[in-house]
Amino acid sequence: MGGYSALLRVLEEMRPMEVIEQMARSGLRGRGGAGFPTGLKWSTVAKAVHPKKYVVCNADEGDPGAFMDRSVLESDPRRVLEGMAIGAYAVGADEGYIYVRAEYPLAVKRLRIAIAQAERMGLLGKNIGGTRFSFHVDLRLGGGAFVCGEETALLASIEGKRGAPRPRPPFPAESGLYECPTIINNVETFANVPPIMRKGGDWYARIGTAKSKGTKVFALAGCVNNTGLIEVPMGITLREIIMEIGGGIPGGRQFKAVQTGGPSGGCIPAEHLDMPVDYQSLTQLGSIMGSGGMIVMDESSCMVDVAKYFMEFCMSESCGKCAPCRVGTAQIYEMLCRITNGTGTPDDLKLLEELCDLVRTTSLCGLGQNAPNPVLSTLRYFRHEYLTHIEVQACPAQVCKLHSAAEVTV
Ligand SMILES: Cc1cc2nc3c(=O)[nH]c(=O)nc-3n(C[C@H](O)[C@H](O)[C@H](O)COP(=O)(O)O)c2cc1C
């Protein structure tokens, strides 16, 4: 419905700077995790003086259980291609890549079909819509490393190098793919572009909250009656999502916490269910928006065990390039193992907090910087559970297999 009409209109009626102005007015922030303002990113690339520029779509979607991007790519790949082409026109790029995980064969197949169709119809490739604007798109398949979703690691991977992050600045907008200015945006971010161009930035900015505009797709999972993908306006409360859309907790059990933002997000307890879901509120609560994972937990979850589970993921996905993340996540994991098996000591909690702070502040990329979130947020809201494991060698949710007090004293 209306496919590619936004691109054709933009090419016929708008100058590149007008496109960027509409993006800025929309208030759209990147949907891949960091929430950086898209208009600002595009205007940095547009202003860069360089003969070659690139547009890259981040379709790595590495968060376990998340499938927001996959669903867009499988159901409406043209919308993403259209968003990328509009971005390319706005910044003066003529080449783009979609970095998509190889575990998404149907998305890859449909993207290939959509690219070929668009090329045949003159909507991608040389002289799009009979204008002087040309834009070629190709796919690159990711091998499934979580860190390859991080933008600098992703670009290194496209270049055929090992997928490991590098320090920023320079940001990809200044020096990205093959050291050229590069727009890198998430699938959902690009999918938002055509409607913004069709209806205007002000229309988009009317949805959502003062600083978080538009809608967001979440993958609702865990102990909730209705699981699946939801698209909701920013500013909706966690309670509305979990209790109304999600239909509440199955089996009449009590809600305990919701983990937002993927493996490096934080756990938010019941007392904050009425918080609006936007970038600021989630950060304030010690969590992140991330790319939109939302895992609901009931009273049968042990929060120390939950923290350990996510830390194990971050530890095994750490690329090893920087010591704080490589060594720190392993040390944190080991301490959590001690606490959950009943051999933790009261001093461990202070050490755990210090170590989390160190990993958070000194890691090279977002993987290490956010990995402590599940631990820090559970220490903040469920400290008593840690203390019960340590002081009486008991797991309140009866999840952890602890040594009995007698065994420990022996
Ligand atoms: C460890 C790690 C994994 C990431 N994985 C993804 C991902 O799978 N998809 C994504 O769009 N962004 C991911 N990001 C965020 C990207 O680095 C980057 O911020 C994003 O692609 C920018 O696009 P946006 O502004 O449209 O969000 C990841 C970041 C980190 C640190």
The ligand as an SDF file (V2000), in Angstrom:
LIG
                    3D

 31 33  0  0  0  0  0  0  0  0999 V2000
   26.5610   -5.4630   21.8980 C   0  0  0  0  0  0  0  0  0  0  0  0
   25.6670   -4.6340   21.0370 C   0  0  0  0  0  0  0  0  0  0  0  0
   24.7710   -5.2410   20.1710 C   0  0  0  0  0  0  0  0  0  0  0  0
   23.9430   -4.4750   19.3650 C   0  0  0  0  0  0  0  0  0  0  0  0
   23.0690   -5.1180   18.5390 N   0  0  0  0  0  0  0  0  0  0  0  0
   22.2780   -4.3900   17.7270 C   0  0  0  0  0  0  0  0  0  0  0  0
   21.3690   -5.0530   16.8460 C   0  0  0  0  0  0  0  0  0  0  0  0
   21.2910   -6.2810   16.8190 O   0  0  0  0  0  0  0  0  0  0  0  0
   20.5970   -4.2680   16.0280 N   0  0  0  0  0  0  0  0  0  0  0  0
   20.6850   -2.9050   16.0420 C   0  0  0  0  0  0  0  0  0  0  0  0
   20.0000   -2.2430   15.2740 O   0  0  0  0  0  0  0  0  0  0  0  0
   21.5140   -2.2530   16.8760 N   0  0  0  0  0  0  0  0  0  0  0  0
   22.3200   -2.9710   17.7090 C   0  0  0  0  0  0  0  0  0  0  0  0
   23.1950   -2.3160   18.5200 N   0  0  0  0  0  0  0  0  0  0  0  0
   23.2270   -0.8310   18.4790 C   0  0  0  0  0  0  0  0  0  0  0  0
   24.1680   -0.3510   17.3690 C   0  0  0  0  0  0  0  0  0  0  0  0
   25.4900   -0.2470   17.8790 O   0  0  0  0  0  0  0  0  0  0  0  0
   23.7730    1.0320   16.8560 C   0  0  0  0  0  0  0  0  0  0  0  0
   23.5500    1.8830   17.9380 O   0  0  0  0  0  0  0  0  0  0  0  0
   22.5210    1.0160   15.9780 C   0  0  0  0  0  0  0  0  0  0  0  0
   22.6920    0.1450   14.8940 O   0  0  0  0  0  0  0  0  0  0  0  0
   22.2710    2.4090   15.4410 C   0  0  0  0  0  0  0  0  0  0  0  0
   21.0400    2.4400   14.7510 O   0  0  0  0  0  0  0  0  0  0  0  0
   19.8030    3.2770   15.3090 P   0  0  0  0  0  0  0  0  0  0  0  0
   20.3210    4.6680   15.5830 O   0  0  0  0  0  0  0  0  0  0  0  0
   18.8070    3.2380   14.2340 O   0  0  0  0  0  0  0  0  0  0  0  0
   19.3650    2.6010   16.5680 O   0  0  0  0  0  0  0  0  0  0  0  0
   24.0260   -3.0620   19.3800 C   0  0  0  0  0  0  0  0  0  0  0  0
   24.9170   -2.4450   20.2580 C   0  0  0  0  0  0  0  0  0  0  0  0
   25.7270   -3.2160   21.0850 C   0  0  0  0  0  0  0  0  0  0  0  0
   26.6660   -2.5180   22.0050 C   0  0  0  0  0  0  0  0  0  0  0  0
  1  2  1  0
  2  3  1  0
  2 30  2  0
  3  4  2  0
  4  5  1  0
  4 28  1  0
  5  6  2  0
  6  7  1  0
  6 13  1  0
  7  8  2  0
  7  9  1  0
  9 10  1  0
 10 11  2  0
 10 12  1  0
 12 13  2  0
 13 14  1  0
 14 15  1  0
 14 28  1  0
 15 16  1  0
 16 17  1  0
 16 18  1  0
 18 19  1  0
 18 20  1  0
 20 21  1  0
 20 22  1  0
 22 23  1  0
 23 24  1  0
 24 25  2  0
 24 26  1  0
 24 27  1  0
 28 29  2  0
 29 30  1  0
 30 31  1  0
M  END
$$$$
